[in-house]
Amino acid sequence: MIELANMEIIALYLHLKNHHENLDERLEKVSGRIEKLLWENLSIADFEDLENLYQKNVDVFIEKG
């Protein structure tokens, strides 16, 4: 198994989201699992602004506490 840092999880999710039309079934499941994790751990505002926050290098997991 591998461990991913918070910002790596967000980067992977954003990449998968931006290429959703090309994902196979396994990658769709990965994207869905990451999305569930994000919804469980982020505010709605942070989730909706995730790409902008990522570009600003804001670790939204830490921000929430």
Secondary structure, DSSP 8 states (H G I E B T S, - for coil): -----HHHHHHHHHHHHHTGGG--HHHHHHHHHHHHHHHHHS-HHHHHTHHHHHHTT--HHHHH-
